[in-house]
Amino acid sequence: MKKKPEPLISLHNCGIYRSNRWLVRGISFALNAGEIVTLIGPNGSGKSTTAKIVLSILKPDEGSVNRLNKLKVAYVPQKLAIDWTLPLTVNRFMRLTGKTSAAERHKALTATGVAHLENAEIRTLSGGEFQRTLLARAIARKPDLLVLDEPVQGVDHLGEIALYDLIKQIRDDFGCGILLISHDLHVVMAASDRVICLNGHICCSGAPKAVASSAEYKELFGARAASTLALYEHSHDHTHLPDGRIHLHDVTIAEQLSTNESQPENNLSVANTAPEQTDPKELPHAR
């Protein structure tokens, strides 16, 4: 029997305690090569804190983390401090972190569709072009695990779809595992193999459709959020409006009808309550 590949990273009952409270607690999940896992949740739910555990920026106050030996991780941050007045070209920007060859940089830029901008100045790029450049810089290092924090920030709706398609293509071509952190409930789940919904703890997890139909998800984001999620392959014949309506490209605006009232699927994992709180005094290492 073929041995099952070891996960790239596994979190086991991890918690972070700061300022007399738990930021996150009871966080357990594994991420495998070739898998796209998305962390979603409202503001303050612990998405960034969980990502920092994965990136080894934070050491959990309880629980443990197992990483594949010599795991290579690349990170695309939500915000990047750049002096936009500097005449910084894409090629020079690609060389700022880590040693990569000209061929590796060009291959990465080609993979993300911006090789033609290699000599363009960063300040002239559109939001989508800059995000593609950030992705290129990350994959040029040939990571095993790619962590993307809000990868479609500042991009319009059609640009979001294109970027998520690109992220799936990167997974397919490079075989890396991908952890997405997103506030965007609209398109991101359709690009994911597995979704983990956080609210200080894991309230539900599983396949996107199963998570969107769970009571815990609807309680956090509202029933309408579940009905307007892009849990389908886009045919690009319509545009979703912020209020949940659909603009059909060849018809007038119509209300979207939701018929998906099915029960959560078998591959949905649900936790109805937050983990039991422990007196911080019982944790000698808690801060």
C-alpha positions in Angstrom: 0.0 0.0 0.0 1.3 3.4 -0.9 2.2 5.5 2.1 0.1 8.6 2.6 2.2 11.8 2.2 3.0 13.6 5.4 1.2 17.0 5.8 3.3 20.1 5.2 2.2 21.5 8.5 -0.2 20.4 11.3 -1.6 22.5 14.1 -2.7 20.6 17.2 -5.0 22.4 19.7 -3.1 25.6 19.3 -3.9 28.7 21.4 -2.5 32.2 21.7 -3.0 34.1 25.0 -2.4 37.9 25.2 -3.5 40.7 27.5 -5.6 38.4 29.8 -7.5 36.8 27.0 -7.3 34.1 24.3 -6.9 35.5 20.8 -7.4 32.0 19.4 -7.8 28.6 21.1 -8.3 25.0 20.1 -7.0 25.5 16.5 -6.3 22.2 14.9 -5.9 21.5 11.2 -3.4 20.1 8.7 -2.4 21.3 5.2 -1.2 19.0 2.5 0.8 19.6 -0.7 -1.4 20.5 -3.6 -4.2 21.7 -1.3 -5.8 25.1 -1.0 -7.1 25.9 2.5 -8.9 29.1 3.2 -9.2 30.8 6.6 -12.3 33.0 6.8 -14.0 34.8 9.6 -15.2 38.3 10.8 -12.7 41.0 11.9 -10.9 40.0 15.1 -11.7 36.3 14.6 -8.1 35.2 14.7 -7.2 34.7 11.0 -4.0 36.7 11.1 -3.0 35.2 14.5 -3.5 31.7 13.1 -1.4 32.6 10.0 1.4 33.9 12.3 1.4 30.5 14.0 1.8 28.8 10.6 4.6 31.3 9.7 6.4 30.7 13.0 6.0 34.3 13.9 4.1 33.3 17.0 4.7 30.4 19.2 1.5 28.9 20.6 0.9 29.3 24.4 -0.7 25.9 24.3 -0.8 23.1 21.7 1.9 22.1 19.2 2.9 22.6 15.6 4.5 19.9 13.4 6.2 21.0 10.2 7.6 18.9 7.4 11.4 18.7 7.6 13.1 21.6 5.7 9.7 23.1 4.9 10.1 26.1 2.6 7.4 28.8 3.2 6.7 31.9 1.1 4.4 34.7 2.3 2.5 37.4 0.4 1.5 40.0 3.0 -1.8 42.0 3.0 0.1 45.2 3.0 3.6 46.0 1.8 5.4 49.2 2.7 6.9 50.6 -0.5 8.0 54.1 -1.3 6.0 54.6 -4.5 8.1 57.5 -5.5 11.2 55.3 -6.0 12.0 54.2 -9.6 11.8 50.6 -8.7 11.4 48.1 -11.6 9.6 44.8 -11.4 12.9 43.0 -12.0 14.6 44.8 -9.2 11.7 44.3 -6.9 11.9 40.5 -7.5 15.5 40.6 -6.3 14.9 42.3 -3.0 14.2 39.1 -1.0 16.1 35.9 -1.4 18.5 34.8 -4.1 17.0 33.8 -7.4 18.4 33.5 -10.8 17.2 35.6 -13.8 15.7 32.5 -15.3 13.8 31.7 -12.1 12.5 35.2 -11.9 11.4 35.2 -15.5 9.7 31.9 -15.2 7.8 33.1 -12.2 6.7 36.3 -13.9 5.6 34.2 -16.9 3.6 31.9 -14.7 1.7 34.9 -13.2 1.2 36.6 -16.6 3.3 39.7 -16.1 6.6 38.8 -17.8 6.0 41.6 -20.2 6.2 44.0 -17.3 9.7 42.9 -16.2 11.2 46.3 -16.8 8.2 48.4 -15.9 8.3 50.5 -12.7 6.3 49.2 -9.8 4.5 52.5 -9.3 3.0 52.2 -12.8 1.3 48.8 -12.2 -2.4 48.4 -11.7 -3.7 46.6 -8.5 -4.0 43.3 -10.3 -0.6 43.6 -11.9 1.0 44.3 -8.6 -0.7 41.3 -6.9 0.6 39.1 -9.7 4.1 40.5 -9.2 3.9 39.7 -5.5 2.8 36.1 -6.4 5.7 35.8 -8.8 8.2 36.9 -6.2 6.8 34.3 -3.8 6.8 31.3 -6.2 10.3 32.2 -7.6 11.6 30.8 -4.4 9.9 27.4 -5.1 8.1 27.1 -1.8 6.4 24.0 -0.4 3.8 26.2 1.3 2.5 29.5 0.1 0.7 31.8 2.6 -1.5 34.5 1.0 -3.0 37.2 3.1 -5.8 39.0 1.3 -4.3 38.3 -2.2 -7.0 40.2 -4.1 -7.0 43.4 -2.1 -7.5 46.5 -4.3 -8.7 44.4 -7.3 -12.1 44.7 -9.0 -14.5 41.7 -9.2 -13.4 40.3 -12.5 -9.8 40.8 -11.4 -10.6 38.8 -8.3 -11.9 35.8 -10.3 -8.8 36.0 -12.5 -6.4 36.0 -9.5 -8.2 33.1 -7.8 -8.0 31.2 -11.1 -4.2 32.0 -11.2 -3.8 30.8 -7.6 -5.4 27.5 -8.5 -3.1 27.3 -11.5 -0.1 27.9 -9.3 -1.2 25.0 -7.1 -1.6 22.8 -10.1 1.7 23.7 -11.8 4.0 23.9 -8.7 2.3 21.4 -6.4 2.6 23.6 -3.4 0.1 23.8 -0.5 -1.6 27.2 -0.2 -3.1 28.8 2.8 -5.4 31.7 2.0 -6.5 34.3 4.5 -9.5 36.4 3.4 -12.3 38.7 4.5 -13.8 38.2 1.0 -16.7 35.7 1.2 -17.7 36.3 -2.4 -15.3 34.3 -4.6 -12.6 32.9 -2.4 -14.5 29.8 -1.2 -15.0 28.6 -4.8 -11.3 28.6 -5.2 -10.7 26.5 -2.1 -10.5 22.7 -1.4 -11.3 23.3 2.2 -12.6 26.2 4.3 -11.9 26.9 8.0 -14.3 29.4 9.6 -12.8 31.1 12.6 -14.3 33.1 15.5 -11.6 32.8 18.1 -11.9 29.0 17.6 -12.8 26.8 14.7 -16.6 27.0 14.4 -16.9 25.0 11.3 -14.7 23.5 8.6 -15.0 21.3 5.5 -15.8 21.6 1.8 -16.9 25.1 0.8 -20.5 24.2 0.1 -20.8 22.4 3.4 -19.4 25.3 5.4 -21.7 27.8 3.6 -24.8 25.8 4.5 -23.9 25.4 8.2 -25.8 27.1 10.9 -22.6 28.4 12.4 -21.5 30.1 9.2 -24.9 31.7 8.7 -24.9 33.0 12.3 -21.5 34.7 11.7 -22.2 36.1 8.2 -25.9 36.0 7.7 -28.1 33.7 5.6 -27.7 36.0 2.6 -24.0 35.5 2.6 -24.4 31.8 2.0 -26.8 32.4 -0.9 -24.5 34.8 -2.7 -21.2 32.9 -2.5 -19.7 31.8 -5.7 -19.9 28.1 -5.1 -19.8 27.3 -8.8 -17.6 27.7 -11.8 -18.0 31.2 -13.2 -19.4 31.4 -16.7 -18.6 35.2 -16.7 -22.1 36.0 -18.0 -23.1 37.9 -14.9 -21.7 40.2 -12.1 -22.6 40.0 -8.4 -23.5 43.4 -6.9 -22.5 44.3 -3.3 -26.2 44.1 -2.1 -26.5 40.5 -3.3 -28.3 41.1 -6.6 -27.0 39.8 -9.9 -26.5 41.9 -13.0 -27.0 39.6 -16.0 -24.9 40.9 -18.9 -27.7 40.5 -21.4 -30.7 41.1 -19.0 -31.8 43.6 -16.5 -30.8 43.4 -12.8 -32.6 40.5 -11.1 -32.8 39.2 -7.6 -30.7 36.1 -7.0 -32.8 33.1 -5.9 -31.3 30.6 -3.6 -32.6 27.1 -3.6 -29.7 25.5 -1.8 -31.2 24.7 1.6 -29.5 21.4 1.9 -28.2 20.1 5.2 -24.4 20.2 5.8 -22.5 17.4 4.0 -20.8 14.5 5.8 -17.4 16.1 5.3 -18.4 19.2 7.4 -16.8 19.5 10.8 -18.7 21.7 13.3 -17.9 23.0 16.7 -21.0 24.6 18.2 -19.3 26.2 21.2 -16.0 27.9 22.0 -13.5 25.8 23.8 -13.9 25.8 27.6 -12.0 28.6 29.2 -9.2 27.8 31.6 -8.0 30.1 34.4 -4.9 31.8 32.9 -3.2 31.1 36.3 -3.1 27.5 35.4 -0.8 28.3 32.5 2.6 29.3 33.8 3.7 30.4 30.4 0.6 32.5 29.6 1.2 36.2 29.2 
